[in-house]
Amino acid sequence: MAEKRVLIHPILSEKSVALKDERNQYYFRVTLEANKIEIRTAVEKRYGVSVSSVRTINVGGKVKRMGAHAGRRSDWKKAVVTLKPGDKIELVEGL
């Protein structure tokens, strides 16, 4: 059976980089169907770290306009992963 993809990509914003240094928290964009247990195991397997907690946020898509036509972006899910003290994930910064 093929393993389903849970993590889409890390979110590297000003706030997420500050929380990485301050609280050892990392932000990821995940699939809408992913639950906290799947997110925890995916992060631990992919990065080889120990996760202490996972919080998820469902983000609603924004309404965007192109001239007279209005459209809507897709809804998405964000996960905040807190690592145990001493663990660290090396992400590419300065994008």
C-alpha positions, 0 to 999 in steps of 0.5 A: 500500500502506498504511503499517503503524503501528509506534509506539503511544505514548511512555512517560512515566514517572519513569524514562523522563523521567530517562533522557531528560535524562541519556542522550537516550533515549526510551521508546515502546510499539510493536507486537509485530511491529515490528523495530528497523529499522522502529522507527528509521525510524518515529521518524526520520520522525515526529519528524525526528531522527537515531537512534543505537540502538534496543533492544527489550524484550518485556514479558509481560502481568500476571495480574489478578483480578476476584473469583474470576475470573483474567484476563491482560493482553496482552503488549506490546513496549517500545522504547528509542530513543537519539538522536544528540547535539544531537537532541531530541524534544518530548513532553508532560510532566506527565501 
